[in-house]
Amino acid sequence: MTSFKNVELGKIVDIEKGKAFLHDALELTSCEISVNSVPKGFKLPFNHKHKQNEEVYIFLKGEGVFTVDGKGIQVKEGSCVKVLPAASRTLENSGEGELQFICVQAKEKSLEQFGMGDAELC
C-alpha cells in the first residue's frame, strides 16, 4: 500500500450528474468530500439534513442562494458556509452560469488536532 492515492475528476463542469463523491475513489476514512456543479437555473428539489455530520460548503464559481433553516444566504466564488447536522439545507443556482462548490462532511465535534498541532517538519 502506498502512502497516497489520487483520482482525476477532469473539469468540474463535466462531472457526471453534477456531483462526484471522493469517499470511495480515495478510500477516505475521516470525512466525505464531494465536488459539485449545478447548472444555471437549477434548484435542488428537496431539503436535507444529517444525523451526525456537519458540512462545509466552499464555493468556487458562480452565484446562488443557499438556504439553511429557511434563511437564504447569497453565495458566490469565495463564500464558505458551515452547516450543523440538524439544520435543513437546500441550494439554488441564481447566477448566469455554473455554480461550482466543494462540500466536506465530517462528524461534528470529532476534530482533535489541526494545522501545526498535527504537523511535523521532516
C-alpha positions as CSV (number, residue, x, y, z in Angstrom):
1,M,0.0,0.0,0.0
2,T,1.3,3.5,-0.9
3,S,1.1,6.5,1.4
4,F,-1.2,8.4,-1.0
5,K,-4.0,7.9,-3.5
6,N,-5.1,10.2,-6.3
7,V,-8.0,10.4,-8.7
8,E,-8.6,12.7,-11.7
9,L,-12.1,14.1,-12.0
10,G,-11.5,16.3,-15.1
11,K,-13.3,19.6,-15.4
12,I,-15.8,20.3,-12.7
13,V,-18.4,21.3,-15.2
14,D,-18.1,17.9,-16.9
15,I,-18.7,15.8,-13.8
16,E,-21.4,13.2,-14.5
17,K,-24.7,14.1,-12.8
18,G,-23.1,17.2,-11.4
19,K,-21.6,15.5,-8.3
20,A,-18.6,13.4,-7.6
21,F,-18.1,11.8,-4.2
22,L,-14.5,11.2,-3.2
23,H,-15.0,8.8,-0.2
24,D,-14.7,5.6,-2.3
25,A,-12.4,6.9,-5.0
26,L,-9.8,8.0,-2.5
27,E,-10.7,5.5,0.3
28,L,-11.3,8.3,2.8
29,T,-11.5,7.3,6.4
30,S,-12.1,10.7,8.2
31,C,-14.6,12.6,6.0
32,E,-16.7,12.7,2.8
33,I,-15.9,15.2,0.1
34,S,-18.0,16.0,-2.9
35,V,-17.2,18.1,-5.9
36,N,-20.3,19.7,-7.4
37,S,-21.5,21.6,-10.4
38,V,-25.1,23.0,-10.5
39,P,-26.3,24.2,-13.9
40,K,-27.8,27.7,-14.4
41,G,-31.4,28.0,-13.1
42,F,-31.3,24.7,-11.2
43,K,-32.8,24.4,-7.7
44,L,-32.4,21.3,-5.6
45,P,-36.0,19.8,-5.4
46,F,-35.5,18.9,-1.7
47,N,-34.1,19.9,1.6
48,H,-31.8,17.6,3.6
49,K,-30.1,17.3,7.0
50,H,-27.7,14.9,8.6
51,K,-27.7,12.7,11.7
52,Q,-24.1,13.4,12.8
53,N,-22.1,15.2,10.1
54,E,-21.6,18.9,9.8
55,E,-20.9,20.2,6.3
56,V,-18.7,22.9,5.0
57,Y,-19.5,24.3,1.5
58,I,-16.7,26.1,-0.3
59,F,-18.0,27.9,-3.4
60,L,-15.6,28.1,-6.3
61,K,-17.5,29.7,-9.2
62,G,-20.9,31.2,-9.9
63,E,-23.7,32.6,-7.7
64,G,-26.5,31.1,-5.8
65,V,-28.8,31.1,-2.8
66,F,-28.0,28.6,-0.1
67,T,-31.0,28.2,2.3
68,V,-30.4,27.0,5.8
69,D,-33.3,26.6,8.2
70,G,-35.4,28.8,5.9
71,K,-32.8,31.6,5.7
72,G,-31.5,32.4,2.3
73,I,-27.7,33.1,2.1
74,Q,-26.3,34.7,-1.0
75,V,-23.2,32.7,-2.1
76,K,-20.6,33.3,-4.8
77,E,-16.9,32.5,-5.5
78,G,-15.1,32.6,-2.2
79,S,-18.1,32.1,0.0
80,C,-17.8,29.4,2.7
81,V,-20.7,28.1,4.8
82,K,-20.6,25.7,7.7
83,V,-23.9,23.9,8.4
84,L,-24.6,21.9,11.6
85,P,-26.1,18.4,11.2
86,A,-29.7,19.0,12.2
87,A,-30.1,22.2,10.1
88,S,-32.3,21.8,7.0
89,R,-30.5,22.9,3.8
90,T,-31.1,23.4,0.1
91,L,-29.4,25.2,-2.8
92,E,-30.4,27.2,-5.9
93,N,-28.2,28.4,-8.7
94,S,-29.3,32.1,-9.2
95,G,-26.4,33.1,-11.4
96,E,-25.8,33.3,-15.1
97,G,-23.5,30.2,-15.4
98,E,-22.5,27.1,-13.5
99,L,-22.4,27.1,-9.7
100,Q,-19.4,25.1,-8.6
101,F,-18.5,24.1,-5.0
102,I,-16.8,21.5,-2.8
103,C,-18.7,20.1,0.2
104,V,-16.8,18.5,3.1
105,Q,-18.7,16.3,5.6
106,A,-17.2,15.2,8.9
107,K,-18.6,14.1,12.2
108,E,-19.5,17.1,14.4
109,K,-17.0,17.8,17.2
110,S,-14.6,15.0,16.1
111,L,-11.6,17.1,15.1
112,E,-8.9,16.6,17.8
113,Q,-6.0,18.4,16.2
114,F,-5.4,20.6,13.2
115,G,-2.9,22.9,11.5
116,M,0.6,22.8,13.0
117,G,-0.8,20.9,16.0
118,D,-1.0,17.8,13.7
119,A,2.2,18.5,11.7
120,E,5.8,17.6,12.0
121,L,8.7,19.0,9.9
122,C,10.6,16.2,8.2
